[in-house]
Amino acid sequence: MSDNTEIRDLGIQPVDGILSEAGIDNHAVVAASSEQLTHKQVQRARKGRMLTPNMKGKITRAVISSTGKELAESDLFTY
């Protein structure tokens, strides 16, 4: 069981640093999203929990909306 946990937990992701540096909390990301997105999903992205490609796309679009920066998915996630 611990092997699966190691694979799914990838450590703090760059998205966390980008949002922290901009002073943006999870609520602001959820509010900026035009898609269905929850606070829990944003938290999972920041902490490095493995996300589906679809969810990574939602997070990326929401972060772009909330920061106003042009960012690629590769700027936010290391996997």
Biopython code that builds the backbone (N, CA, C, O; Angstrom):
import numpy as np
from Bio.PDB.StructureBuilder import StructureBuilder

atoms = [
    (1, "MET", "N", (0.819, -1.192, 0.000)),
    (1, "MET", "CA", (0.000, 0.000, 0.000)),
    (1, "MET", "C", (0.866, 1.261, 0.000)),
    (1, "MET", "O", (0.515, 2.244, -0.652)),
    (2, "SER", "N", (1.981, 1.250, 0.712)),
    (2, "SER", "CA", (2.825, 2.437, 0.765)),
    (2, "SER", "C", (3.432, 2.757, -0.597)),
    (2, "SER", "O", (3.717, 3.921, -0.880)),
    (3, "ASP", "N", (3.636, 1.748, -1.447)),
    (3, "ASP", "CA", (4.168, 2.009, -2.784)),
    (3, "ASP", "C", (3.204, 2.870, -3.590)),
    (3, "ASP", "O", (3.632, 3.792, -4.286)),
    (4, "ASN", "N", (1.906, 2.580, -3.504)),
    (4, "ASN", "CA", (0.912, 3.377, -4.226)),
    (4, "ASN", "C", (0.874, 4.804, -3.713)),
    (4, "ASN", "O", (0.708, 5.735, -4.501)),
    (5, "THR", "N", (1.024, 4.996, -2.423)),
    (5, "THR", "CA", (1.006, 6.322, -1.836)),
    (5, "THR", "C", (2.179, 7.144, -2.343)),
    (5, "THR", "O", (2.018, 8.324, -2.655)),
    (6, "GLU", "N", (3.345, 6.544, -2.429)),
    (6, "GLU", "CA", (4.523, 7.257, -2.924)),
    (6, "GLU", "C", (4.331, 7.700, -4.361)),
    (6, "GLU", "O", (4.756, 8.794, -4.734)),
    (7, "ILE", "N", (3.699, 6.867, -5.174)),
    (7, "ILE", "CA", (3.483, 7.191, -6.574)),
    (7, "ILE", "C", (2.487, 8.342, -6.713)),
    (7, "ILE", "O", (2.649, 9.192, -7.589)),
    (8, "ARG", "N", (1.469, 8.380, -5.868)),
    (8, "ARG", "CA", (0.428, 9.400, -5.976)),
    (8, "ARG", "C", (0.793, 10.711, -5.302)),
    (8, "ARG", "O", (0.295, 11.761, -5.708)),
    (9, "ASP", "N", (1.642, 10.686, -4.292)),
    (9, "ASP", "CA", (2.054, 11.906, -3.602)),
    (9, "ASP", "C", (3.390, 12.376, -4.167)),
    (9, "ASP", "O", (4.430, 11.764, -3.924)),
    (10, "LEU", "N", (3.347, 13.459, -4.916)),
    (10, "LEU", "CA", (4.526, 13.902, -5.653)),
    (10, "LEU", "C", (5.189, 15.136, -5.060)),
    (10, "LEU", "O", (6.062, 15.734, -5.689)),
    (11, "GLY", "N", (4.789, 15.516, -3.876)),
    (11, "GLY", "CA", (5.405, 16.669, -3.213)),
    (11, "GLY", "C", (4.805, 17.985, -3.679)),
    (11, "GLY", "O", (4.062, 18.040, -4.659)),
    (12, "ILE", "N", (5.142, 19.034, -2.961)),
    (12, "ILE", "CA", (4.623, 20.366, -3.268)),
    (12, "ILE", "C", (4.955, 20.706, -4.722)),
    (12, "ILE", "O", (6.086, 20.523, -5.172)),
    (13, "GLN", "N", (3.962, 21.198, -5.439)),
    (13, "GLN", "CA", (4.110, 21.501, -6.861)),
    (13, "GLN", "C", (4.366, 22.995, -7.080)),
    (13, "GLN", "O", (4.066, 23.804, -6.203)),
    (14, "PRO", "N", (4.915, 23.366, -8.234)),
    (14, "PRO", "CA", (5.170, 24.775, -8.538)),
    (14, "PRO", "C", (3.911, 25.648, -8.458)),
    (14, "PRO", "O", (4.009, 26.841, -8.170)),
    (15, "VAL", "N", (2.746, 25.073, -8.708)),
    (15, "VAL", "CA", (1.493, 25.834, -8.618)),
    (15, "VAL", "C", (1.334, 26.439, -7.227)),
    (15, "VAL", "O", (0.806, 27.544, -7.098)),
    (16, "ASP", "N", (1.775, 25.748, -6.192)),
    (16, "ASP", "CA", (1.681, 26.258, -4.831)),
    (16, "ASP", "C", (2.520, 27.525, -4.677)),
    (16, "ASP", "O", (2.056, 28.510, -4.102)),
    (17, "GLY", "N", (3.727, 27.505, -5.176)),
    (17, "GLY", "CA", (4.600, 28.676, -5.092)),
    (17, "GLY", "C", (4.077, 29.854, -5.886)),
    (17, "GLY", "O", (4.158, 30.998, -5.437)),
    (18, "ILE", "N", (3.539, 29.582, -7.066)),
    (18, "ILE", "CA", (2.996, 30.647, -7.907)),
    (18, "ILE", "C", (1.816, 31.327, -7.213)),
    (18, "ILE", "O", (1.722, 32.554, -7.194)),
    (19, "LEU", "N", (0.920, 30.525, -6.645)),
    (19, "LEU", "CA", (-0.243, 31.086, -5.962)),
    (19, "LEU", "C", (0.153, 31.799, -4.673)),
    (19, "LEU", "O", (-0.383, 32.864, -4.365)),
    (20, "SER", "N", (1.085, 31.224, -3.918)),
    (20, "SER", "CA", (1.540, 31.852, -2.674)),
    (20, "SER", "C", (2.216, 33.189, -2.953)),
    (20, "SER", "O", (1.971, 34.173, -2.254)),
    (21, "GLU", "N", (3.064, 33.223, -3.973)),
    (21, "GLU", "CA", (3.777, 34.445, -4.344)),
    (21, "GLU", "C", (2.804, 35.552, -4.748)),
    (21, "GLU", "O", (3.038, 36.726, -4.464)),
    (22, "ALA", "N", (1.713, 35.170, -5.413)),
    (22, "ALA", "CA", (0.715, 36.146, -5.849)),
    (22, "ALA", "C", (-0.284, 36.482, -4.746)),
    (22, "ALA", "O", (-1.124, 37.365, -4.919)),
    (23, "GLY", "N", (-0.198, 35.781, -3.609)),
    (23, "GLY", "CA", (-1.115, 36.026, -2.503)),
    (23, "GLY", "C", (-2.527, 35.530, -2.778)),
    (23, "GLY", "O", (-3.501, 36.091, -2.275)),
    (24, "ILE", "N", (-2.630, 34.480, -3.576)),
    (24, "ILE", "CA", (-3.936, 33.937, -3.966)),
    (24, "ILE", "C", (-4.204, 32.654, -3.200)),
    (24, "ILE", "O", (-3.377, 31.742, -3.194)),
    (25, "ASP", "N", (-5.362, 32.583, -2.553)),
    (25, "ASP", "CA", (-5.724, 31.380, -1.807)),
    (25, "ASP", "C", (-6.605, 30.464, -2.672)),
    (25, "ASP", "O", (-7.006, 30.829, -3.777)),
    (26, "ASN", "N", (-6.892, 29.283, -2.148)),
    (26, "ASN", "CA", (-7.672, 28.293, -2.884)),
    (26, "ASN", "C", (-9.050, 28.831, -3.257)),
    (26, "ASN", "O", (-9.548, 28.560, -4.350)),
    (27, "HIS", "N", (-9.662, 29.583, -2.363)),
    (27, "HIS", "CA", (-10.998, 30.119, -2.627)),
    (27, "HIS", "C", (-10.992, 31.024, -3.860)),
    (27, "HIS", "O", (-11.913, 30.965, -4.675)),
    (28, "ALA", "N", (-9.972, 31.849, -3.998)),
    (28, "ALA", "CA", (-9.883, 32.754, -5.145)),
    (28, "ALA", "C", (-9.730, 31.973, -6.449)),
    (28, "ALA", "O", (-10.264, 32.379, -7.481)),
    (29, "VAL", "N", (-9.010, 30.863, -6.407)),
    (29, "VAL", "CA", (-8.842, 30.025, -7.602)),
    (29, "VAL", "C", (-10.178, 29.405, -7.989)),
    (29, "VAL", "O", (-10.550, 29.396, -9.163)),
    (30, "VAL", "N", (-10.899, 28.885, -6.995)),
    (30, "VAL", "CA", (-12.214, 28.287, -7.263)),
    (30, "VAL", "C", (-13.167, 29.347, -7.816)),
    (30, "VAL", "O", (-13.904, 29.081, -8.765)),
    (31, "ALA", "N", (-13.156, 30.536, -7.231)),
    (31, "ALA", "CA", (-14.037, 31.614, -7.668)),
    (31, "ALA", "C", (-13.703, 32.078, -9.089)),
    (31, "ALA", "O", (-14.600, 32.481, -9.829)),
    (32, "ALA", "N", (-12.439, 32.027, -9.472)),
    (32, "ALA", "CA", (-12.014, 32.467, -10.802)),
    (32, "ALA", "C", (-12.325, 31.437, -11.886)),
    (32, "ALA", "O", (-12.318, 31.762, -13.073)),
    (33, "SER", "N", (-12.593, 30.215, -11.487)),
    (33, "SER", "CA", (-12.837, 29.143, -12.447)),
    (33, "SER", "C", (-14.244, 29.228, -13.011)),
    (33, "SER", "O", (-15.208, 29.448, -12.277)),
    (34, "SER", "N", (-14.350, 29.054, -14.312)),
    (34, "SER", "CA", (-15.665, 28.998, -14.950)),
    (34, "SER", "C", (-16.152, 27.553, -15.038)),
    (34, "SER", "O", (-17.262, 27.287, -15.500)),
    (35, "GLU", "N", (-15.308, 26.627, -14.589)),
    (35, "GLU", "CA", (-15.636, 25.201, -14.620)),
    (35, "GLU", "C", (-15.944, 24.726, -13.210)),
    (35, "GLU", "O", (-15.725, 25.441, -12.233)),
    (36, "GLN", "N", (-16.452, 23.513, -13.126)),
    (36, "GLN", "CA", (-16.736, 22.945, -11.815)),
    (36, "GLN", "C", (-15.409, 22.573, -11.152)),
    (36, "GLN", "O", (-14.693, 21.690, -11.625)),
    (37, "LEU", "N", (-15.093, 23.256, -10.056)),
    (37, "LEU", "CA", (-13.829, 23.060, -9.357)),
    (37, "LEU", "C", (-14.075, 23.257, -7.867)),
    (37, "LEU", "O", (-14.813, 24.158, -7.467)),
    (38, "THR", "N", (-13.456, 22.414, -7.050)),
    (38, "THR", "CA", (-13.662, 22.510, -5.604)),
    (38, "THR", "C", (-12.365, 22.935, -4.914)),
    (38, "THR", "O", (-11.273, 22.832, -5.474)),
    (39, "HIS", "N", (-12.524, 23.414, -3.683)),
    (39, "HIS", "CA", (-11.369, 23.794, -2.874)),
    (39, "HIS", "C", (-10.460, 22.590, -2.641)),
    (39, "HIS", "O", (-9.235, 22.717, -2.638)),
    (40, "LYS", "N", (-11.063, 21.433, -2.448)),
    (40, "LYS", "CA", (-10.299, 20.209, -2.196)),
    (40, "LYS", "C", (-9.425, 19.855, -3.401)),
    (40, "LYS", "O", (-8.286, 19.420, -3.230)),
    (41, "GLN", "N", (-9.941, 20.035, -4.600)),
    (41, "GLN", "CA", (-9.160, 19.733, -5.798)),
    (41, "GLN", "C", (-7.969, 20.677, -5.928)),
    (41, "GLN", "O", (-6.875, 20.257, -6.306)),
    (42, "VAL", "N", (-8.184, 21.946, -5.615)),
    (42, "VAL", "CA", (-7.084, 22.914, -5.670)),
    (42, "VAL", "C", (-6.025, 22.550, -4.630)),
    (42, "VAL", "O", (-4.828, 22.595, -4.915)),
    (43, "GLN", "N", (-6.467, 22.192, -3.429)),
    (43, "GLN", "CA", (-5.527, 21.795, -2.379)),
    (43, "GLN", "C", (-4.722, 20.573, -2.789)),
    (43, "GLN", "O", (-3.515, 20.512, -2.557)),
    (44, "ARG", "N", (-5.386, 19.601, -3.396)),
    (44, "ARG", "CA", (-4.684, 18.394, -3.864)),
    (44, "ARG", "C", (-3.627, 18.744, -4.903)),
    (44, "ARG", "O", (-2.535, 18.174, -4.899)),
    (45, "ALA", "N", (-3.947, 19.682, -5.796)),
    (45, "ALA", "CA", (-2.980, 20.110, -6.817)),
    (45, "ALA", "C", (-1.766, 20.767, -6.167)),
    (45, "ALA", "O", (-0.629, 20.506, -6.558)),
    (46, "ARG", "N", (-2.012, 21.617, -5.175)),
    (46, "ARG", "CA", (-0.913, 22.330, -4.512)),
    (46, "ARG", "C", (-0.011, 21.384, -3.737)),
    (46, "ARG", "O", (1.203, 21.581, -3.708)),
    (47, "LYS", "N", (-0.569, 20.376, -3.119)),
    (47, "LYS", "CA", (0.192, 19.441, -2.287)),
    (47, "LYS", "C", (0.868, 18.332, -3.082)),
    (47, "LYS", "O", (1.659, 17.569, -2.528)),
    (48, "GLY", "N", (0.564, 18.233, -4.380)),
    (48, "GLY", "CA", (1.247, 17.251, -5.204)),
    (48, "GLY", "C", (0.568, 15.911, -5.305)),
    (48, "GLY", "O", (1.210, 14.917, -5.644)),
    (49, "ARG", "N", (-0.703, 15.861, -5.023)),
    (49, "ARG", "CA", (-1.452, 14.619, -5.207)),
    (49, "ARG", "C", (-1.665, 14.430, -6.705)),
    (49, "ARG", "O", (-1.997, 15.389, -7.402)),
    (50, "MET", "N", (-1.482, 13.229, -7.206)),
    (50, "MET", "CA", (-1.610, 12.939, -8.630)),
    (50, "MET", "C", (-3.012, 13.295, -9.120)),
    (50, "MET", "O", (-4.004, 12.851, -8.543)),
    (51, "LEU", "N", (-3.095, 14.096, -10.181)),
    (51, "LEU", "CA", (-4.364, 14.500, -10.771)),
    (51, "LEU", "C", (-4.507, 13.921, -12.171)),
    (51, "LEU", "O", (-3.515, 13.599, -12.827)),
    (52, "THR", "N", (-5.735, 13.793, -12.615)),
    (52, "THR", "CA", (-5.983, 13.343, -13.986)),
    (52, "THR", "C", (-5.604, 14.478, -14.945)),
    (52, "THR", "O", (-5.555, 15.639, -14.539)),
    (53, "PRO", "N", (-5.339, 14.155, -16.190)),
    (53, "PRO", "CA", (-5.031, 15.217, -17.161)),
    (53, "PRO", "C", (-6.161, 16.251, -17.265)),
    (53, "PRO", "O", (-5.893, 17.443, -17.420)),
    (54, "ASN", "N", (-7.407, 15.808, -17.181)),
    (54, "ASN", "CA", (-8.539, 16.727, -17.234)),
    (54, "ASN", "C", (-8.508, 17.695, -16.053)),
    (54, "ASN", "O", (-8.725, 18.894, -16.224)),
    (55, "MET", "N", (-8.243, 17.180, -14.873)),
    (55, "MET", "CA", (-8.208, 18.029, -13.680)),
    (55, "MET", "C", (-7.025, 18.995, -13.728)),
    (55, "MET", "O", (-7.149, 20.145, -13.306)),
    (56, "LYS", "N", (-5.884, 18.538, -14.238)),
    (56, "LYS", "CA", (-4.735, 19.430, -14.387)),
    (56, "LYS", "C", (-5.082, 20.595, -15.313)),
    (56, "LYS", "O", (-4.663, 21.728, -15.077)),
    (57, "GLY", "N", (-5.844, 20.313, -16.358)),
    (57, "GLY", "CA", (-6.277, 21.360, -17.281)),
    (57, "GLY", "C", (-7.190, 22.368, -16.605)),
    (57, "GLY", "O", (-7.047, 23.574, -16.803)),
    (58, "LYS", "N", (-8.136, 21.871, -15.799)),
    (58, "LYS", "CA", (-9.040, 22.767, -15.066)),
    (58, "LYS", "C", (-8.270, 23.671, -14.108)),
    (58, "LYS", "O", (-8.524, 24.872, -14.023)),
    (59, "ILE", "N", (-7.323, 23.068, -13.390)),
    (59, "ILE", "CA", (-6.514, 23.843, -12.440)),
    (59, "ILE", "C", (-5.694, 24.892, -13.192)),
    (59, "ILE", "O", (-5.613, 26.043, -12.764)),
    (60, "THR", "N", (-5.096, 24.502, -14.295)),
    (60, "THR", "CA", (-4.279, 25.428, -15.089)),
    (60, "THR", "C", (-5.105, 26.617, -15.553)),
    (60, "THR", "O", (-4.680, 27.764, -15.412)),
    (61, "ARG", "N", (-6.284, 26.350, -16.107)),
    (61, "ARG", "CA", (-7.144, 27.437, -16.587)),
    (61, "ARG", "C", (-7.596, 28.337, -15.438)),
    (61, "ARG", "O", (-7.671, 29.555, -15.602)),
    (62, "ALA", "N", (-7.896, 27.757, -14.291)),
    (62, "ALA", "CA", (-8.322, 28.550, -13.136)),
    (62, "ALA", "C", (-7.177, 29.422, -12.607)),
    (62, "ALA", "O", (-7.397, 30.572, -12.226)),
    (63, "VAL", "N", (-5.967, 28.878, -12.585)),
    (63, "VAL", "CA", (-4.809, 29.653, -12.120)),
    (63, "VAL", "C", (-4.526, 30.806, -13.083)),
    (63, "VAL", "O", (-4.210, 31.913, -12.646)),
    (64, "ILE", "N", (-4.634, 30.557, -14.373)),
    (64, "ILE", "CA", (-4.447, 31.626, -15.362)),
    (64, "ILE", "C", (-5.483, 32.727, -15.140)),
    (64, "ILE", "O", (-5.153, 33.912, -15.186)),
    (65, "SER", "N", (-6.731, 32.336, -14.900)),
    (65, "SER", "CA", (-7.793, 33.320, -14.659)),
    (65, "SER", "C", (-7.549, 34.118, -13.386)),
    (65, "SER", "O", (-7.793, 35.325, -13.352)),
    (66, "SER", "N", (-7.072, 33.456, -12.345)),
    (66, "SER", "CA", (-6.906, 34.138, -11.063)),
    (66, "SER", "C", (-5.629, 34.980, -10.994)),
    (66, "SER", "O", (-5.589, 35.974, -10.270)),
    (67, "THR", "N", (-4.590, 34.598, -11.734)),
    (67, "THR", "CA", (-3.332, 35.356, -11.686)),
    (67, "THR", "C", (-3.201, 36.370, -12.815)),
    (67, "THR", "O", (-2.504, 37.375, -12.680)),
    (68, "GLY", "N", (-3.877, 36.099, -13.928)),
    (68, "GLY", "CA", (-3.736, 36.969, -15.095)),
    (68, "GLY", "C", (-2.445, 36.732, -15.857)),
    (68, "GLY", "O", (-2.109, 37.497, -16.761)),
    (69, "LYS", "N", (-1.717, 35.681, -15.503)),
    (69, "LYS", "CA", (-0.456, 35.351, -16.173)),
    (69, "LYS", "C", (-0.680, 34.267, -17.211)),
    (69, "LYS", "O", (-1.566, 33.425, -17.060)),
    (70, "GLU", "N", (0.125, 34.290, -18.263)),
    (70, "GLU", "CA", (0.098, 33.219, -19.252)),
    (70, "GLU", "C", (0.996, 32.095, -18.756)),
    (70, "GLU", "O", (2.221, 32.216, -18.761)),
    (71, "LEU", "N", (0.387, 31.018, -18.334)),
    (71, "LEU", "CA", (1.127, 29.877, -17.786)),
    (71, "LEU", "C", (0.752, 28.614, -18.547)),
    (71, "LEU", "O", (-0.382, 28.452, -18.997)),
    (72, "ALA", "N", (1.717, 27.734, -18.678)),
    (72, "ALA", "CA", (1.461, 26.427, -19.277)),
    (72, "ALA", "C", (1.317, 25.409, -18.154)),
    (72, "ALA", "O", (1.768, 25.636, -17.032)),
    (73, "GLU", "N", (0.695, 24.303, -18.467)),
    (73, "GLU", "CA", (0.540, 23.229, -17.481)),
    (73, "GLU", "C", (1.896, 22.807, -16.930)),
    (73, "GLU", "O", (2.013, 22.479, -15.750)),
    (74, "SER", "N", (2.910, 22.814, -17.772)),
    (74, "SER", "CA", (4.257, 22.419, -17.351)),
    (74, "SER", "C", (4.873, 23.419, -16.367)),
    (74, "SER", "O", (5.809, 23.074, -15.646)),
    (75, "ASP", "N", (4.357, 24.657, -16.328)),
    (75, "ASP", "CA", (4.827, 25.643, -15.356)),
    (75, "ASP", "C", (4.264, 25.355, -13.956)),
    (75, "ASP", "O", (4.834, 25.780, -12.950)),
    (76, "LEU", "N", (3.151, 24.636, -13.907)),
    (76, "LEU", "CA", (2.447, 24.416, -12.650)),
    (76, "LEU", "C", (2.692, 23.046, -12.025)),
    (76, "LEU", "O", (2.597, 22.888, -10.808)),
    (77, "PHE", "N", (3.005, 22.060, -12.858)),
    (77, "PHE", "CA", (3.133, 20.685, -12.378)),
    (77, "PHE", "C", (4.439, 20.078, -12.860)),
    (77, "PHE", "O", (4.892, 20.356, -13.970)),
    (78, "THR", "N", (5.043, 19.243, -12.013)),
    (78, "THR", "CA", (6.316, 18.606, -12.380)),
    (78, "THR", "C", (6.133, 17.187, -12.902)),
    (78, "THR", "O", (7.117, 16.504, -13.185)),
    (79, "TYR", "N", (4.907, 16.741, -13.032)),
    (79, "TYR", "CA", (4.652, 15.389, -13.541)),
    (79, "TYR", "C", (3.769, 15.414, -14.749)),
    (79, "TYR", "O", (3.455, 14.362, -15.305)),
]
sb = StructureBuilder()
sb.init_structure("model")
sb.init_model(0)
sb.init_chain("A")
sb.init_seg("    ")
for serial, (resi, resn, name, xyz) in enumerate(atoms, 1):
    if name == "N":
        sb.init_residue(resn, " ", resi, " ")
    sb.init_atom(name, np.array(xyz, "f"), 0.0, 1.0, " ", f" {name:<3s}", serial, name[0])
structure = sb.get_structure()
